């Protein structure tokens, strides 16, 4: 597997979440939305200006800003 941050993935890439950075409310919000270490994530698409990113996590469609996505470390699934 190849370890990167979530903002480096391309549309259609699948990955497994390794670590959620950040602190306080932001980190708690991601965990509540299903961003748990070990969860699989799919990059559905980017907005026209590449911000935000639409993701599929545990059957839910979520959007993250690129700055927020830099705090999530993932392993790309080949």
Backbone torsions as a table, in degrees:
resi	resn	phi	psi	omega
1	UNK	NA	162.0	-174.5
2	UNK	-122.8	118.8	-175.4
3	UNK	-91.4	126.8	178.2
4	UNK	-146.2	179.3	171.4
5	UNK	-93.9	156.8	-173.2
6	UNK	-58.4	-32.6	-178.1
7	UNK	-69.6	-12.1	180.0
8	UNK	-90.5	-4.0	-179.5
9	UNK	-78.4	155.0	177.6
10	UNK	-101.8	166.2	176.6
11	UNK	-57.6	134.3	179.2
12	UNK	90.0	-10.3	179.0
13	UNK	-71.3	143.2	174.1
14	UNK	-113.9	146.9	-179.1
15	UNK	-153.5	166.0	175.2
16	UNK	-112.7	130.8	-178.9
17	UNK	-71.4	129.3	177.7
18	UNK	-101.7	-45.7	-173.5
19	UNK	-151.1	144.1	174.9
20	UNK	-114.2	116.4	178.3
21	UNK	-85.1	-165.5	179.6
22	UNK	85.1	179.3	-176.6
23	UNK	-139.7	164.8	170.1
24	UNK	55.1	-132.5	-173.1
25	UNK	-59.4	-42.2	-179.4
26	UNK	-59.9	-50.4	-178.8
27	UNK	-62.6	-43.3	-179.9
28	UNK	-62.8	-41.0	179.5
29	UNK	-61.5	-43.5	178.0
30	UNK	-62.6	-43.4	179.1
31	UNK	-62.6	-40.0	178.9
32	UNK	-66.2	-29.9	179.8
33	UNK	-81.4	-4.3	177.1
34	UNK	108.1	4.7	177.7
35	UNK	-78.4	74.7	-179.8
36	UNK	-103.5	141.0	174.6
37	UNK	-54.8	133.6	-178.0
38	UNK	98.0	-13.8	179.4
39	UNK	-77.8	144.0	176.4
40	UNK	-86.1	144.4	-177.6
41	UNK	-133.3	144.2	177.8
42	UNK	-124.2	131.5	174.9
43	UNK	-85.0	108.5	-178.4
44	UNK	-75.2	-53.4	179.9
45	UNK	-168.7	165.2	174.1
46	UNK	-106.1	150.6	172.3
47	UNK	-67.5	164.7	-176.9
48	UNK	-51.5	-36.5	178.5
49	UNK	-97.3	19.5	178.2
50	UNK	66.0	21.4	176.7
51	UNK	-153.3	120.8	5.7
52	UNK	-86.5	-177.5	178.9
53	UNK	-107.4	132.2	175.3
54	UNK	-95.8	128.8	-175.1
55	UNK	-124.7	157.0	172.6
56	UNK	-117.8	115.5	-179.7
57	UNK	-130.0	121.3	178.3
58	UNK	50.4	40.9	177.0
59	UNK	81.7	0.4	179.9
60	UNK	-109.1	138.9	176.0
61	UNK	-89.5	123.5	-178.2
62	UNK	-130.7	155.6	175.5
63	UNK	-122.4	140.1	177.3
64	UNK	-131.7	143.4	171.2
65	UNK	-71.1	154.5	-179.8
66	UNK	-61.1	-36.9	178.9
67	UNK	-63.0	-37.5	177.5
68	UNK	-70.9	-38.5	-178.1
69	UNK	-65.6	-23.7	177.1
70	UNK	-64.4	-18.5	-177.6
71	UNK	-89.9	-3.0	-178.1
72	UNK	-108.8	119.2	178.7
73	UNK	-95.1	132.8	-177.0
74	UNK	-135.0	160.1	170.8
75	UNK	-107.5	122.8	179.4
76	UNK	-71.5	135.7	175.4
77	UNK	-91.1	124.6	-177.6
78	UNK	-76.6	NA	NA
